[in-house]
Amino acid sequence: MRTRTHTLTRLAGGLGAAVLGAAAVLTAPGAAFGANLLTNGDFESGTLTGWSCTGGLGSVVSSPVHGGGKALAGAASASDNAKCTQTVSVRPNTTYTLSSWVQGKYVYLGVTGGASTWTSGSAGYSKLTVSFTTGAAQTSTEIYLNGWYGQGTYHADDISLDGPGGGTDTTAPTVPGGLISTGKTSSSVSLSWSASTDDVGVAGYDVYQGGSKVATSTTTSATVTGLAADTSYAFTVRARDLAGNTSAASGPLTVTTDSTTTPPAGFKQAAPYLYLGWGNPPSATTVMNATGAKWFTMAFILSSGGCNPAWDGQRALTGGVDQSTVNAIRAAGGDIVPSIGGWQGNKLGPNCATPEALAGAYQQVINAYGLKAIDVDIENTDEFENAVVQDRILGALKIVKQNNPGLKTILTFGTGTTGPTSWGNRLIEQAKALNAGIDVFTIMPFDFGNASTDMYASTVSATEGLKAKLKSTFGWDDATAYAHIGISGMNGISDTQETTTVQNWTDIRNWANSHHIARLAFWSVNRDRGCPGGGLQETCSGIAQSDWQFTSITAGFTG
C-alpha cells in the first residue's frame, strides 16, 4: 500500500499520465463553443473574487503580469501548495478547454478529479492548456491552479475555461437496448445493456424487476442482489437524464438464479489500513465504536537495519505506541494483521539473505503479537519486480505457515485494469511452483494513471482477471478462486487523481460479498475523513464524505 511521501518526479509522472484523462461518459461528447465561464480570470478587479486559495496564500499583484495590469500570485510554502480553485456550472457530456498563462517553478493546472497538466517552469510566462469532457450527470466542475511545496511563489494570468454554460432538457433519452445477463449466482444477477442517447446527456439507468426499481447505475451494467435461489426474475431497464426525463422500458429479460451452493469455507477479513507513522492517525477504538470495524491492517513493518523487523523501520516491535494500539484494539474485541513492506522504505525482503532468514524476521513479528495472519505488501522494483526477492518472500511465507499451524498468509500487490501484470502473474505462478500455500492474493486496483478511470468497473475487471489467473494456475473452480482473492482500494482521490466515491466503494463491497471473496481493505483509515476539493491528502480523502464512512462500508464485508 502506498504512502504519500512522493518525490516531485514521481508526482509529476503521475500527473503527466493523467493529462489526457477525461470523465467517463455514456454518450458521445458534445462540442464546446467559445465562452469563458470563469469569473475574474484576468484578476483585473484587483481582488480574488470568484477564487478560493488555501492557507490565505493567494493574492493579486501588479507584476509580473501577462496581460492587463493584474495577475494571481500563489505563495507556495513548505507545507501548502497555494492551491486556488473556482467552481463553475457546466453542461453534461461536453468537452471544455481550460488554459492559463503561468510563471514559476512547478505550476499545475487542472480539474479536480479529472484532467491536469503542469510545467516545471520557465523564465517568463508560458501557456498551459488541457481539455476534458464532463460526465453524463455532471453539472459543475472545480478548476484549480497550484504550485508545489517549497518551490516558491507562482503567478497566473488570463485563465480561461472555454465551453457552453448550463441549459435545459425536455427530451427523454432513447430506450436502452440489448439487455443481457453477464453472470449470476444463487442470489444475484449481473446485467448489461447498450447505451441510450440524449440531446444533453444520460444521467443514469434504473433496473426494474417487475414494477419495482431494484438497482441504479451510471454505467451500462448493474448487479441485482438479494434474490432467491432457483427463481425466475424478469428485468427491464430505463434511462434517465438530468432533467428527470425517463425513457420507455427496454425489452424484458428473464433470468433464473442458480440453485443454492455453499461457498468454500475459509478466511474472511475486512481490515482497512491504519498507519501510525503518518496522516494524523485516529484512535482505533473511536473508529471501531463508530463503524463496527473489528480488524485493521497495521502498516508498516520494515527493516531497522539488516534482517531486523521494526515498525516503520525505527520503532521497536513492542513497548511503544504500536503495541498499545494493538492492545486497545484487542480489548475492544478486534484484532490486527501487520503489513510487511509497502511502496517505499528499507524492506526486509531485500535485506534478509535467504528464505530462512526472512522467515525468522517474520516469526519475530508473529511472536510479538501472537498473530492469526500476516500480510506482505510486495511492491516496487526492490521486491515485486525482482524475481530473486519474490521467490525469497514466497519461501519465507511457506516456512512460517509450516511453523505456525492455522496462520493465514496474505500477499498484496499492484494490478492492471484487466488483471495481474506480468510480475503479478509470475508471483502467482511461483506461489504454485514453490507450494507456498498462500491463503489470499490481494490486488490494489488503483493508481492506473488515468484520472477518468471508472473505479468500480476497473476493480471488478481487475479482480475477474485475477480470478482467471488463479483458476488457470491452480486448477481451481470459480468459487475456490474467489475465496483466495482480496481487494485493497484507495478511498477518495488516488495518487494519479482517480476518484473512488462512497457509492463506488459501496458497490465494490456489495460485489465482493456476492462473489464471496476473502478480504476487503483500503488505504487508509487515516484518510477516511471528508475534504471535498482537497485533492490528494494524508489526513482526508479529497472528496465529500462523513468521517469513517469508508471504514463503515468495509465493516459490512462478510465474504
C-alpha positions as CSV (number, residue, x, y, z in Angstrom):
1,M,0.0,0.0,0.0
2,R,1.4,3.4,-0.9
3,T,2.1,6.4,1.3
4,R,2.0,10.0,0.1
5,T,5.7,10.6,0.5
6,H,6.5,11.1,-3.1
7,T,9.3,13.0,-4.9
8,L,8.4,15.7,-7.3
9,T,9.5,13.4,-10.1
10,R,7.1,10.7,-9.1
11,L,4.2,13.1,-8.6
12,A,4.9,14.8,-11.9
13,G,5.0,11.5,-13.7
14,G,1.6,10.5,-12.3
15,L,0.1,13.8,-13.2
16,G,1.6,13.6,-16.7
17,A,-0.1,10.3,-17.2
18,A,-3.4,11.8,-16.3
19,V,-3.2,14.8,-18.6
20,L,-5.2,13.2,-21.4
21,G,-7.8,11.7,-19.0
22,A,-11.4,12.8,-19.2
23,A,-14.5,11.9,-17.2
24,A,-16.3,8.7,-18.3
25,V,-19.4,9.4,-20.4
26,L,-22.3,7.2,-21.5
27,T,-22.9,9.0,-24.8
28,A,-20.8,10.8,-27.3
29,P,-19.5,14.2,-26.0
30,G,-20.9,17.4,-27.4
31,A,-18.6,20.1,-28.8
32,A,-17.7,23.1,-26.7
33,F,-18.0,26.6,-28.1
34,G,-16.1,29.7,-27.1
35,A,-17.2,31.4,-23.9
36,N,-15.0,31.9,-20.8
37,L,-17.0,30.5,-17.9
38,L,-14.6,31.7,-15.2
39,T,-15.2,34.7,-13.0
40,N,-12.3,37.1,-12.7
41,G,-9.9,35.0,-14.8
42,D,-7.8,38.0,-15.6
43,F,-7.8,39.4,-12.0
44,E,-8.3,42.9,-13.3
45,S,-10.8,43.5,-10.5
46,G,-7.8,43.7,-8.2
47,T,-9.3,41.1,-5.9
48,L,-9.7,37.3,-5.7
49,T,-13.4,37.5,-6.4
50,G,-14.6,34.0,-7.5
51,W,-11.4,32.3,-6.3
52,S,-10.6,30.4,-3.1
53,C,-6.9,29.9,-2.2
54,T,-5.6,27.5,0.5
55,G,-3.9,29.0,3.6
56,G,-4.6,32.5,2.6
57,L,-1.6,32.3,0.2
58,G,-3.3,33.8,-2.9
59,S,-3.1,37.5,-3.7
60,V,-3.5,39.8,-6.7
61,V,-0.3,41.6,-7.8
62,S,0.6,44.2,-10.5
63,S,3.8,42.5,-11.5
64,P,4.7,40.2,-13.2
65,V,1.6,40.1,-15.4
66,H,0.8,38.5,-18.8
67,G,-1.9,40.9,-19.9
68,G,-3.6,43.9,-18.4
69,G,-2.4,45.2,-15.1
70,K,-3.1,42.4,-12.6
71,A,-2.2,38.7,-12.1
72,L,-2.6,36.0,-9.4
73,A,0.3,35.2,-7.1
74,G,0.3,31.9,-5.1
75,A,2.9,31.9,-2.4
76,A,3.6,28.1,-2.0
77,S,5.2,27.2,1.2
78,A,6.9,24.1,2.6
79,S,3.5,22.9,3.9
80,D,1.0,24.4,1.5
81,N,1.0,24.4,-2.3
82,A,-1.2,27.5,-2.5
83,K,-4.0,25.9,-4.4
84,C,-6.5,28.3,-5.9
85,T,-9.9,27.0,-7.1
86,Q,-13.1,28.1,-8.7
87,T,-16.3,26.1,-9.2
88,V,-18.3,26.7,-12.3
89,S,-21.5,25.3,-13.9
90,V,-21.1,23.1,-16.9
91,R,-23.2,21.0,-19.2
92,P,-23.1,17.2,-19.0
93,N,-21.3,15.2,-21.7
94,T,-19.5,18.2,-23.1
95,T,-15.9,19.0,-23.9
96,Y,-14.2,22.0,-22.4
97,T,-10.8,23.6,-22.8
98,L,-9.0,25.1,-19.7
99,S,-6.0,27.3,-20.2
100,S,-3.8,29.7,-18.2
101,W,-0.6,31.7,-18.6
102,V,1.7,30.8,-15.8
103,Q,5.2,31.6,-14.4
104,G,7.2,29.9,-11.7
105,K,8.5,26.5,-10.7
106,Y,6.2,23.5,-10.9
107,V,2.9,25.1,-11.7
108,Y,-0.2,22.8,-12.1
109,L,-3.5,23.5,-13.9
110,G,-6.3,21.0,-13.8
111,V,-9.8,19.9,-13.0
112,T,-10.4,18.4,-9.5
113,G,-10.8,14.6,-10.0
114,G,-10.1,14.9,-13.7
115,A,-7.5,16.0,-16.3
116,S,-4.5,18.1,-15.4
117,T,-1.2,19.5,-16.8
118,W,1.9,21.1,-15.4
119,T,5.2,22.8,-16.2
120,S,8.5,22.7,-14.4
121,G,9.0,26.4,-15.1
122,S,10.4,28.9,-17.5
123,A,12.0,32.4,-17.4
124,G,8.7,34.1,-18.4
125,Y,5.1,33.3,-18.8
126,S,4.1,30.2,-20.7
127,K,0.7,28.8,-21.5
128,L,-0.8,25.6,-20.0
129,T,-3.8,24.1,-21.8
130,V,-5.8,20.9,-21.0
131,S,-9.1,19.6,-22.3
132,F,-11.7,17.5,-20.5
133,T,-15.1,16.1,-21.0
134,T,-17.8,16.2,-18.4
135,G,-19.7,13.2,-17.2
136,A,-23.2,12.3,-18.3
137,A,-24.6,13.6,-14.9
138,Q,-22.2,16.4,-14.3
139,T,-23.4,19.9,-13.8
140,S,-20.5,21.6,-12.1
141,T,-16.7,21.3,-12.0
142,E,-13.9,22.7,-9.9
143,I,-10.8,24.0,-11.7
144,Y,-7.5,24.6,-9.9
145,L,-4.0,26.1,-10.1
146,N,-1.3,25.4,-7.6
147,G,2.4,25.5,-7.1
148,W,4.5,22.9,-5.3
149,Y,5.7,22.6,-1.8
150,G,8.8,24.6,-1.1
151,Q,9.1,25.9,-4.7
152,G,8.2,29.5,-4.0
153,T,5.6,31.9,-5.5
154,Y,4.0,31.1,-8.8
155,H,2.0,33.6,-11.0
156,A,-1.0,33.0,-13.2
157,D,-3.0,35.3,-15.5
158,D,-5.6,35.2,-18.2
159,I,-7.2,32.0,-17.0
160,S,-9.9,30.7,-19.3
161,L,-12.5,27.9,-19.3
162,D,-14.0,27.8,-22.8
163,G,-17.3,26.0,-23.4
164,P,-21.0,26.2,-23.1
165,G,-22.8,27.1,-19.8
166,G,-25.8,25.1,-18.5
167,G,-29.0,24.5,-20.3
168,T,-32.4,22.9,-20.1
169,D,-33.5,19.5,-21.3
170,T,-37.0,18.4,-22.2
171,T,-36.3,15.4,-24.3
172,A,-36.3,11.8,-22.9
173,P,-33.3,9.5,-23.6
174,T,-33.7,6.7,-26.1
175,V,-34.7,3.3,-24.9
176,P,-31.7,1.1,-23.7
177,G,-31.2,-1.9,-26.0
178,G,-29.6,-5.3,-25.9
179,L,-30.3,-6.3,-22.3
180,I,-28.4,-9.5,-21.4
181,S,-27.3,-11.3,-18.4
182,T,-23.5,-11.4,-17.9
183,G,-23.4,-13.6,-14.9
184,K,-25.5,-15.0,-12.0
185,T,-25.3,-16.7,-8.6
186,S,-27.9,-18.2,-6.4
187,S,-28.6,-14.7,-5.0
188,S,-27.6,-12.2,-7.7
189,V,-27.9,-11.5,-11.4
190,S,-25.5,-9.3,-13.4
191,L,-26.9,-7.3,-16.3
192,S,-25.6,-5.4,-19.2
193,W,-27.2,-3.3,-22.0
194,S,-26.3,-0.9,-24.8
195,A,-26.1,2.8,-24.1
196,S,-29.0,5.2,-24.6
197,T,-28.5,8.6,-26.2
198,D,-29.9,12.0,-25.2
199,D,-29.8,15.6,-26.5
200,V,-27.8,16.7,-23.5
201,G,-26.6,13.5,-21.7
202,V,-27.8,10.4,-20.0
203,A,-27.6,10.7,-16.2
204,G,-28.1,7.0,-15.4
205,Y,-30.1,3.9,-15.6
206,D,-32.8,2.3,-13.4
207,V,-33.2,-1.5,-13.4
208,Y,-36.7,-2.8,-12.6
209,Q,-37.8,-6.3,-11.6
210,G,-41.5,-6.2,-12.5
211,G,-42.7,-2.8,-11.3
212,S,-40.1,-2.3,-8.6
213,K,-36.8,-0.5,-9.1
214,V,-34.1,-2.8,-7.8
215,A,-30.8,-1.2,-8.9
216,T,-29.4,2.0,-10.4
217,S,-26.3,2.6,-12.4
218,T,-24.3,5.4,-14.1
219,T,-22.8,2.8,-16.5
220,T,-24.3,0.3,-18.8
221,S,-24.2,-2.6,-16.3
222,A,-25.5,-3.4,-12.8
223,T,-25.8,-6.3,-10.4
224,V,-29.1,-7.1,-8.7
225,T,-28.5,-8.8,-5.3
226,G,-30.7,-10.2,-2.6
227,L,-32.5,-12.7,-4.9
228,A,-33.8,-16.1,-4.0
229,A,-32.1,-19.2,-5.4
230,D,-33.5,-21.2,-8.3
231,T,-36.1,-18.5,-9.1
232,S,-37.0,-16.7,-12.3
233,Y,-37.0,-12.9,-12.5
234,A,-38.0,-10.5,-15.3
235,F,-35.9,-7.4,-15.6
236,T,-36.2,-4.2,-17.7
237,V,-34.0,-1.0,-17.8
238,R,-35.0,2.6,-18.3
239,A,-32.6,5.5,-19.0
240,R,-33.0,8.9,-17.3
241,D,-31.4,12.4,-17.9
242,L,-30.6,15.3,-15.6
243,A,-34.0,16.9,-16.0
244,G,-35.7,13.7,-14.8
245,N,-36.9,12.7,-18.3
246,T,-37.2,8.9,-18.4
247,S,-37.1,6.6,-21.4
248,A,-39.6,3.8,-22.0
249,A,-38.6,0.4,-20.7
250,S,-36.3,-1.9,-22.5
251,G,-37.4,-5.2,-23.7
252,P,-37.8,-7.6,-20.8
253,L,-35.2,-10.3,-19.9
254,T,-36.0,-13.3,-17.8
255,V,-33.2,-14.9,-15.8
256,T,-33.3,-17.8,-13.4
257,T,-30.9,-17.7,-10.5
258,D,-28.6,-20.6,-9.7
259,S,-29.5,-23.3,-7.2
260,T,-28.0,-22.8,-3.7
261,T,-24.4,-23.6,-3.5
262,T,-22.1,-23.3,-0.4
263,P,-19.1,-21.1,-1.0
264,P,-15.8,-22.7,0.2
265,A,-15.2,-22.2,3.9
266,G,-12.1,-20.0,4.5
267,F,-10.6,-16.9,5.8
268,K,-12.7,-13.7,5.7
269,Q,-11.4,-10.4,6.7
270,A,-12.5,-6.7,6.5
271,A,-9.3,-4.9,7.5
272,P,-8.7,-1.3,6.4
273,Y,-5.2,0.1,6.7
274,L,-4.2,2.1,9.8
275,Y,-0.8,3.8,9.7
276,L,0.6,5.2,13.0
277,G,3.6,6.9,11.3
278,W,1.7,9.3,9.1
279,G,-1.5,11.2,8.4
280,N,-2.8,12.2,11.9
281,P,-3.7,8.7,13.0
282,P,-7.1,8.4,14.6
283,S,-7.9,6.5,17.7
284,A,-8.6,2.9,16.6
285,T,-11.2,2.3,19.2
286,T,-13.0,5.5,18.3
287,V,-13.3,4.3,14.7
288,M,-14.3,0.8,15.9
289,N,-17.1,2.2,18.1
290,A,-18.3,4.5,15.2
291,T,-18.3,1.8,12.5
292,G,-18.4,-1.7,13.9
293,A,-15.0,-2.4,12.4
294,K,-13.1,-5.3,14.1
295,W,-9.9,-5.8,12.1
296,F,-7.2,-3.3,11.0
297,T,-4.2,-3.8,8.7
298,M,-1.5,-2.0,10.6
299,A,1.4,-0.6,8.5
300,F,4.3,-0.9,8.0
301,I,6.9,-3.4,9.2
302,L,10.3,-2.6,7.7
303,S,14.0,-3.3,8.3
304,S,15.7,-1.4,11.1
305,G,19.0,-2.4,9.6
306,G,19.8,-5.8,8.1
307,C,17.2,-8.6,8.7
308,N,15.7,-7.0,11.8
309,P,11.9,-6.0,11.8
310,A,10.6,-2.8,13.3
311,W,7.6,-0.6,12.8
312,D,8.5,1.9,10.1
313,G,12.0,0.6,10.4
314,Q,12.5,2.6,13.6
315,R,10.0,1.8,16.3
316,A,10.5,-1.4,18.3
317,L,8.0,-4.2,17.7
318,T,6.8,-4.0,21.3
319,G,6.7,-1.5,24.1
320,G,5.6,1.6,22.1
321,V,2.5,3.2,20.6
322,D,2.1,0.3,18.1
323,Q,1.7,-2.3,20.9
324,S,-0.6,-0.1,22.9
325,T,-2.8,0.4,19.8
326,V,-2.9,-3.4,19.2
327,N,-3.8,-3.9,22.9
328,A,-6.6,-1.4,22.7
329,I,-8.0,-2.9,19.5
330,R,-8.0,-6.4,21.1
331,A,-9.5,-5.1,24.3
332,A,-12.4,-3.7,22.2
333,G,-12.9,-7.2,20.6
334,G,-10.9,-6.7,17.4
335,D,-7.5,-7.8,16.0
336,I,-4.9,-6.7,13.6
337,V,-2.8,-8.1,10.7
338,P,0.5,-6.4,10.2
339,S,1.5,-5.1,6.7
340,I,5.1,-6.0,6.0
341,G,6.7,-4.0,3.2
342,G,4.9,-1.3,1.2
343,W,5.9,1.0,-1.6
344,Q,9.0,2.5,-0.1
345,G,11.4,2.3,2.7
346,N,14.1,-0.2,3.8
347,K,12.4,-3.5,3.5
348,L,13.0,-6.9,4.9
349,G,12.8,-8.8,1.6
350,P,16.0,-7.4,0.1
351,N,17.8,-7.3,3.4
352,C,17.3,-10.9,4.6
353,A,19.7,-13.0,2.5
354,T,17.7,-16.3,2.4
355,P,14.1,-17.5,2.8
356,E,15.1,-19.0,6.2
357,A,16.4,-15.6,7.4
358,L,13.4,-13.8,6.2
359,A,11.1,-16.3,7.8
360,G,13.0,-15.7,11.0
361,A,12.2,-12.0,10.8
362,Y,8.5,-12.7,10.1
363,Q,8.5,-15.0,13.1
364,Q,9.7,-12.2,15.3
365,V,6.6,-10.2,14.3
366,I,4.3,-13.3,14.8
367,N,5.7,-14.0,18.2
368,A,5.4,-10.4,19.3
369,Y,1.7,-10.3,18.9
370,G,0.5,-14.0,18.6
371,L,-0.8,-13.3,15.2
372,K,-3.5,-15.1,13.3
373,A,-2.5,-13.6,9.9
374,I,0.3,-11.6,8.2
375,D,0.2,-9.5,5.1
376,V,3.3,-9.0,2.9
377,D,2.7,-5.9,0.8
378,I,5.1,-6.6,-2.1
379,E,5.7,-3.5,-4.2
380,N,8.2,-1.6,-6.3
381,T,11.3,-2.7,-8.1
382,D,13.1,-3.9,-4.9
383,E,10.6,-6.6,-4.1
384,F,7.7,-7.0,-6.6
385,E,9.7,-6.6,-9.8
386,N,12.7,-8.7,-8.5
387,A,12.5,-12.4,-9.2
388,V,15.0,-13.3,-6.5
389,V,13.2,-11.4,-3.8
390,Q,9.8,-12.6,-5.0
391,D,10.9,-16.2,-4.5
392,R,12.6,-15.4,-1.2
393,I,9.3,-13.9,0.2
394,L,7.3,-16.9,-1.0
395,G,9.8,-19.3,0.5
396,A,9.7,-17.5,3.8
397,L,5.9,-17.5,3.9
398,K,5.9,-21.2,3.2
399,I,8.2,-21.7,6.2
400,V,6.1,-19.6,8.7
401,K,2.9,-21.4,7.6
402,Q,4.6,-24.7,8.4
403,N,5.8,-23.5,11.7
404,N,2.6,-21.8,12.8
405,P,-0.4,-24.0,12.2
406,G,-3.5,-22.0,11.4
407,L,-1.6,-18.9,10.4
408,K,-3.1,-17.2,7.3
409,T,-0.7,-15.6,4.8
410,I,-1.7,-12.7,2.5
411,L,0.2,-11.2,-0.5
412,T,-0.8,-7.7,-1.6
413,F,0.4,-6.3,-4.9
414,G,-0.5,-3.9,-7.7
415,T,-2.5,-4.8,-10.8
416,G,-3.6,-3.6,-14.2
417,T,-7.2,-2.8,-15.0
418,T,-7.8,-6.3,-16.6
419,G,-5.8,-8.4,-14.1
420,P,-2.3,-9.0,-12.8
421,T,0.7,-7.6,-14.6
422,S,3.5,-9.8,-15.9
423,W,5.2,-9.6,-12.5
424,G,1.9,-10.4,-10.7
425,N,1.4,-13.4,-13.0
426,R,5.0,-14.5,-12.1
427,L,4.2,-14.2,-8.4
428,I,1.2,-16.4,-8.7
429,E,2.9,-19.0,-10.8
430,Q,5.9,-19.1,-8.4
431,A,3.5,-19.5,-5.4
432,K,2.2,-22.6,-7.1
433,A,5.6,-23.9,-8.2
434,L,7.1,-23.4,-4.7
435,N,3.9,-24.8,-3.0
436,A,3.9,-21.6,-0.8
437,G,0.3,-22.2,0.4
438,I,-0.7,-18.5,0.1
439,D,-4.2,-18.0,1.5
440,V,-5.1,-14.7,-0.1
441,F,-3.9,-12.9,-3.2
442,T,-4.9,-9.3,-2.7
443,I,-4.7,-6.8,-5.5
444,M,-4.6,-3.0,-5.3
445,P,-6.9,-1.8,-8.1
446,F,-5.9,1.9,-8.2
447,D,-3.1,4.2,-9.5
448,F,-3.8,3.1,-13.1
449,G,-2.6,6.5,-14.3
450,N,-5.9,7.9,-15.7
451,A,-8.0,10.3,-13.6
452,S,-11.1,9.4,-15.5
453,T,-11.0,5.7,-14.7
454,D,-14.3,4.1,-13.6
455,M,-13.1,2.7,-10.3
456,Y,-16.0,0.2,-9.8
457,A,-15.7,-1.2,-13.3
458,S,-11.9,-1.4,-13.2
459,T,-11.9,-3.0,-9.8
460,V,-14.3,-5.7,-11.0
461,S,-12.4,-6.2,-14.2
462,A,-9.0,-6.5,-12.4
463,T,-10.5,-8.9,-9.9
464,E,-12.0,-11.1,-12.6
465,G,-8.6,-11.1,-14.3
466,L,-7.0,-12.3,-11.0
467,K,-9.7,-15.0,-10.7
468,A,-8.9,-16.2,-14.2
469,K,-5.2,-16.4,-13.4
470,L,-5.8,-18.3,-10.2
471,K,-8.0,-20.8,-11.9
472,S,-5.6,-21.4,-14.7
473,T,-2.6,-21.7,-12.4
474,F,-4.0,-23.8,-9.5
475,G,-6.9,-25.6,-11.4
476,W,-9.5,-24.1,-9.1
477,D,-13.2,-23.5,-9.9
478,D,-14.7,-20.1,-9.7
479,A,-15.8,-20.3,-6.1
480,T,-12.4,-21.5,-4.8
481,A,-10.6,-18.8,-6.8
482,Y,-12.8,-16.1,-5.4
483,A,-12.2,-17.5,-1.9
484,H,-8.5,-16.8,-2.3
485,I,-8.9,-13.2,-3.5
486,G,-8.6,-9.9,-1.7
487,I,-9.3,-6.3,-2.8
488,S,-7.5,-3.3,-1.3
489,G,-8.6,0.0,-2.7
490,M,-7.8,3.7,-2.1
491,N,-10.6,5.8,-0.8
492,G,-11.3,9.2,-2.4
493,I,-8.6,10.7,-4.6
494,S,-5.7,8.4,-5.6
495,D,-2.0,9.2,-6.3
496,T,-3.0,9.6,-10.0
497,Q,-6.2,11.6,-9.4
498,E,-8.6,8.7,-9.8
499,T,-11.7,9.1,-7.6
500,T,-13.3,6.2,-5.7
501,T,-16.6,7.6,-4.4
502,V,-18.6,6.4,-1.4
503,Q,-21.0,4.9,-3.9
504,N,-18.2,3.2,-5.8
505,W,-16.9,1.6,-2.6
506,T,-20.4,0.5,-1.5
507,D,-20.8,-1.2,-4.9
508,I,-17.4,-2.8,-4.6
509,R,-18.2,-4.1,-1.1
510,N,-21.5,-5.5,-2.4
511,W,-19.8,-7.1,-5.4
512,A,-17.2,-8.6,-3.0
513,N,-19.9,-10.0,-0.8
514,S,-21.9,-11.5,-3.6
515,H,-18.8,-13.2,-5.0
516,H,-17.6,-14.4,-1.6
517,I,-14.0,-13.1,-1.8
518,A,-11.7,-13.4,1.2
519,R,-10.6,-9.9,2.1
520,L,-11.5,-6.2,1.7
521,A,-9.3,-3.4,2.7
522,F,-8.5,0.2,1.7
523,W,-5.8,2.8,2.1
524,S,-6.4,4.3,4.6
525,V,-8.4,4.9,7.8
526,N,-6.1,8.0,8.3
527,R,-7.7,9.4,5.1
528,D,-11.3,8.3,5.9
529,R,-12.4,11.9,6.5
530,G,-14.0,14.3,4.1
531,C,-12.3,17.3,2.4
532,P,-14.1,17.9,-0.9
533,G,-11.9,19.5,-3.5
534,G,-8.8,19.0,-1.3
535,G,-7.0,16.7,-3.8
536,L,-4.6,14.1,-2.6
537,Q,-4.2,14.3,1.2
538,E,-2.7,12.3,4.0
539,T,-5.5,13.1,6.5
540,C,-8.6,13.1,4.3
541,S,-10.0,11.6,1.2
542,G,-10.2,14.7,-1.0
543,I,-14.0,14.1,-1.5
544,A,-17.2,14.8,0.3
545,Q,-17.9,12.1,2.9
546,S,-18.6,11.7,6.6
547,D,-15.9,10.7,9.0
548,W,-15.1,6.9,8.8
549,Q,-17.7,6.3,6.1
550,F,-15.4,4.0,4.0
551,T,-14.5,2.1,7.2
552,S,-18.2,1.7,8.0
553,I,-18.9,0.4,4.5
554,T,-15.9,-2.0,4.7
555,A,-17.2,-3.3,8.1
556,G,-20.2,-4.6,6.1
557,F,-18.0,-7.0,4.2
558,T,-18.9,-10.6,5.2
559,G,-17.5,-12.6,2.3
